[in-house]
Amino acid sequence: MKKSGVDIILPNRIGDAVMTLPVIVCLKQLIESGDKSFKVKLLCIPALIKLFKALNLFDVEELNPYAKVKSWLNPADKAFFLETTSKNLGYHAKKTYGLSNPSKKLIKYSAETSYLHFDQTEEVLSKELSDFLRTQYDLSWCSIRYFGVCLDLGFSVEEIQKIFNFSPDFLSFNEEFYNYSPVFLKGSYLVFCMEAAYGKKGDSDRRWDDKYYFELAEKAYNHFNIDSVFVGIDNKNSIPDRPYFKDLRKKLDILELAQLLYRSKCYIGNDTGPLHIANLVKIPSIGIYFRANSLVDYSPIFPQFNIKIFNPGKSDDIFEVLEQMVK
């Protein structure tokens, strides 16, 4: 039987892309256990490709001009655009699924994925499915909304409830990932990310003040003799000159960041991409939030590894939590 080609174009943001993984795992389980025949391909921006390839879920390709040309020569039967962005412009399929955006007038889809709207997710997917995903796996609304892909491919709510089994054991990396060792770091270390939303001014309210991160890192060294590593893509603000502070901002790709995090003691950072990478590699993390809706809408896929702190004050508020993690 000929397989139906399904292309899934992942979101560009790191956190949103990681939060697609529950539905990708679900889709893989449904295909392997059911009678529907699909050939799934994941497409993502260059920054994400090595990470998603290392997970060995489906074929992964970079979304680039060559992929767009190839999509016209040999189009997939269906393509799901999980984010409406001009970077996807020009990618073709026999039937396209996506969410219309008035500001992207040139981007049109064959079918509207209204379930990607948070305020419509529960209604479109059915309360039964959303309750199942929240009750059984404590998934965020960001992750739950993507399950509309399974419904659009013809799978039922009953099939998803019967087949879907999600735990940290269902997401592991290839052997090469685990063989990596950061030779420039020795002993125990913490990882901090002080930025949020790629440094955009409109999201500045999502950032805890840098000085509190430095205070935490200083206390961690004084109390536990643990070094601290600072990561991210924003290196405009300087890091205090300490032999136990390592500045790796703008020096790691996402796969290297994941490998660094995997060998760390703990991650502490704002509600942003590296928090979700830390959660993906199953290390303890402290997520710092300043928007109440983000606690429910964008929380990491494995809540058992993450502690959420809302609107903290001084660094002492978080050090008590950190102390329990590193003991």
C-alpha positions in Angstrom: 0.0 0.0 0.0 1.4 3.4 -1.0 2.1 5.6 2.0 0.6 9.1 2.1 3.3 11.8 2.5 2.9 14.1 5.5 5.2 17.0 6.0 5.2 18.8 9.4 6.8 22.2 9.4 7.9 22.9 13.0 7.8 26.3 14.7 10.9 28.4 14.6 11.1 29.1 18.3 13.1 26.6 20.3 10.5 26.2 23.1 7.5 25.9 20.8 9.4 23.3 18.6 10.2 21.2 21.7 6.6 21.3 22.8 5.5 19.6 19.5 7.3 16.4 20.6 4.3 14.9 22.5 2.2 14.9 19.3 5.1 13.7 17.2 5.6 10.8 19.6 1.8 10.2 19.5 1.7 10.2 15.7 4.6 7.7 15.6 2.8 5.4 18.0 -0.5 5.7 16.1 1.2 4.9 12.7 3.1 1.9 14.1 0.1 0.4 15.8 -2.7 1.2 13.3 -3.7 0.5 9.8 -3.1 4.0 8.4 0.0 4.3 6.3 1.9 7.6 6.4 5.4 8.7 5.6 6.1 11.6 7.9 8.9 14.1 7.5 9.8 16.9 9.9 11.1 20.2 8.5 12.7 22.9 10.7 15.0 25.8 10.6 18.8 25.1 10.5 19.3 25.8 14.2 17.0 23.0 15.2 17.9 20.3 12.7 20.7 18.5 14.6 18.6 18.3 17.7 15.6 16.8 16.0 17.7 14.4 14.0 19.4 13.1 17.2 15.9 12.1 18.6 15.4 9.5 15.8 11.6 10.0 15.5 11.0 10.7 11.8 13.1 11.8 8.8 14.2 15.4 9.4 15.1 18.0 6.8 16.2 21.6 6.9 13.6 24.1 5.7 15.6 25.9 3.0 15.2 27.1 -0.6 16.2 23.7 -1.9 13.5 22.0 0.2 11.0 24.5 -1.1 11.9 23.8 -4.8 11.7 20.1 -4.1 8.3 20.5 -2.6 7.0 21.7 -5.9 8.6 18.9 -7.9 7.5 16.2 -5.5 4.8 17.6 -3.2 3.7 15.8 -0.1 0.0 14.8 0.1 -0.4 17.0 3.2 1.7 19.6 4.9 1.1 21.0 8.4 2.5 24.4 9.2 2.6 24.6 13.0 3.5 28.3 12.9 2.5 30.9 10.3 5.7 32.7 9.4 7.1 34.2 6.2 10.0 31.8 6.5 7.6 29.1 5.3 6.6 31.0 2.3 7.0 29.0 -0.9 6.7 25.5 0.6 4.2 23.5 -1.3 2.0 20.4 -0.8 -1.1 19.0 -2.4 -3.1 20.1 0.7 -1.9 22.5 3.3 -2.9 23.0 6.9 -2.2 26.1 8.8 -3.5 29.1 10.8 -4.3 32.3 8.8 -2.7 35.4 10.0 -3.9 38.8 8.7 -0.4 40.2 8.7 0.8 37.3 6.4 -1.5 38.1 3.4 0.6 36.0 1.0 0.3 32.8 3.0 -2.9 30.8 2.4 -3.8 27.3 3.4 -6.2 24.7 2.0 -7.5 23.9 5.5 -7.7 26.1 8.6 -6.1 24.7 11.8 -8.2 26.7 14.2 -7.1 24.4 17.1 -3.8 26.3 17.1 -5.7 29.2 18.6 -5.5 28.7 22.4 -9.0 30.0 22.9 -10.4 27.5 20.4 -8.2 24.4 21.2 -10.5 22.8 23.7 -13.6 23.3 21.6 -12.1 22.1 18.3 -10.2 19.1 19.8 -13.0 18.2 22.2 -12.9 18.6 25.9 -12.5 14.9 26.3 -9.2 14.9 24.5 -7.8 18.0 26.1 -8.8 16.7 29.6 -7.1 13.4 28.9 -3.8 15.1 27.8 -3.9 17.4 30.8 -4.9 14.9 33.4 -2.7 12.0 32.3 0.4 13.9 31.2 0.0 17.5 32.5 0.7 18.9 29.1 0.5 22.6 28.4 -2.0 24.2 26.0 0.8 24.8 23.6 1.5 21.1 23.3 -2.2 20.0 23.5 -3.2 22.2 20.5 -0.8 20.4 18.2 -2.9 17.2 18.6 -5.3 18.5 16.0 -2.8 17.2 13.5 -3.7 13.6 14.5 -7.4 14.4 14.1 -6.8 16.0 10.7 -5.0 12.8 9.6 -8.1 10.7 10.4 -7.2 9.4 13.9 -10.0 9.5 16.5 -10.0 10.7 20.0 -10.5 7.1 21.1 -7.5 5.9 19.2 -5.3 8.6 20.7 -6.4 7.8 24.2 -5.8 4.1 23.6 -2.4 4.3 21.9 -0.7 7.4 23.3 1.8 6.7 26.0 4.1 9.5 26.9 7.0 9.5 29.4 10.7 10.5 29.5 11.5 6.9 28.3 9.8 7.5 25.0 12.3 10.3 24.1 15.9 9.5 23.9 18.8 10.6 21.8 21.2 8.7 19.5 24.5 7.3 20.8 26.5 10.2 19.4 24.6 12.6 21.7 25.6 10.8 24.9 29.2 10.4 23.8 29.8 14.1 23.8 31.7 15.5 26.7 32.4 19.3 27.4 36.2 19.0 27.9 36.3 22.7 29.0 34.2 21.9 32.1 35.2 19.7 35.0 33.2 18.7 38.0 29.7 19.8 38.8 28.2 22.9 37.2 24.9 24.8 36.9 23.6 26.3 33.7 21.9 29.7 33.6 20.1 31.6 30.8 19.3 35.2 31.7 17.5 36.1 28.5 14.0 35.5 27.3 12.2 35.7 23.9 15.5 36.3 22.0 16.0 39.6 23.7 12.9 41.3 22.1 12.0 44.5 23.8 8.3 43.6 23.8 9.0 40.6 26.0 11.4 42.3 28.4 8.8 41.7 31.2 9.7 38.0 31.0 13.2 38.6 32.3 14.4 38.4 35.9 17.1 41.0 36.6 20.6 39.7 35.7 22.0 40.7 39.1 19.9 38.0 40.8 21.3 35.3 38.5 24.8 36.4 39.4 23.9 36.3 43.1 22.6 32.8 42.8 25.7 31.6 40.9 27.9 33.2 43.6 26.0 31.5 46.4 26.1 28.2 44.6 29.9 28.4 44.5 30.3 29.6 48.0 28.0 27.0 49.5 28.5 24.0 47.2 31.7 24.7 45.3 29.8 24.5 42.0 30.7 26.4 38.9 28.1 28.2 36.8 27.8 28.4 33.0 25.9 31.2 31.2 24.3 30.4 27.9 22.0 32.1 25.3 22.4 34.3 22.3 22.4 37.7 24.0 25.8 38.6 25.3 25.4 42.4 25.4 25.6 42.4 29.3 28.9 41.4 30.7 29.4 38.5 33.1 31.3 39.2 36.3 35.0 38.1 36.1 35.1 35.0 38.2 37.1 31.9 37.6 34.0 29.8 38.4 31.8 31.7 35.9 31.9 30.4 32.3 30.5 32.6 29.6 29.3 30.3 26.7 26.7 32.7 25.2 26.8 32.7 21.4 29.3 29.8 21.5 27.0 26.7 21.3 24.6 25.4 18.8 21.4 23.9 20.1 22.6 20.3 20.1 25.7 21.3 22.0 23.6 23.2 24.4 21.5 20.1 25.0 24.6 18.0 25.5 26.0 20.6 28.0 22.7 20.6 29.9 22.6 16.8 30.0 25.8 16.8 32.1 24.9 19.7 34.3 23.6 19.6 37.9 20.6 21.9 37.2 19.2 24.6 35.0 17.9 28.0 36.1 16.4 30.5 33.7 13.5 32.5 32.4 10.6 31.2 30.5 12.5 30.6 27.3 14.0 28.0 24.9 16.9 26.6 26.9 14.4 25.8 29.8 12.6 23.4 27.4 15.9 21.9 26.2 16.9 21.3 29.8 13.6 19.6 30.3 14.0 17.5 27.2 17.3 16.1 28.4 15.6 15.3 31.8 17.6 17.4 34.2 16.1 19.3 37.1 15.2 22.9 36.2 13.9 26.0 37.8 11.7 28.0 35.4 11.2 31.7 36.3 7.9 33.1 35.1 6.4 36.6 35.1 3.3 35.9 33.0 0.6 33.9 34.8 -0.8 32.4 31.6 2.6 31.0 30.6 2.5 28.7 33.7 -0.3 26.8 31.9 0.1 27.7 28.3 3.9 27.1 27.8 5.1 24.8 30.6 7.7 22.1 29.7 6.6 18.7 28.4 8.0 16.7 31.5 6.6 18.6 34.5 8.3 16.1 36.9 11.7 17.7 36.2 10.6 21.3 36.4 9.9 23.6 39.3 8.0 26.8 38.4 8.6 30.0 40.2 6.2 32.9 39.6 7.3 36.5 40.0 10.2 35.9 42.4 11.7 38.7 44.4 15.3 38.4 45.7 17.7 35.6 44.8 17.1 34.1 48.3 13.6 33.1 47.1 15.1 30.8 44.5 18.3 29.7 46.4 16.2 27.7 48.8 14.8 25.7 45.9 18.2 25.4 44.3 19.7 24.2 47.6 17.4 21.2 47.6 18.3 20.3 44.0 22.1 20.3 44.4 22.4 18.6 47.8 
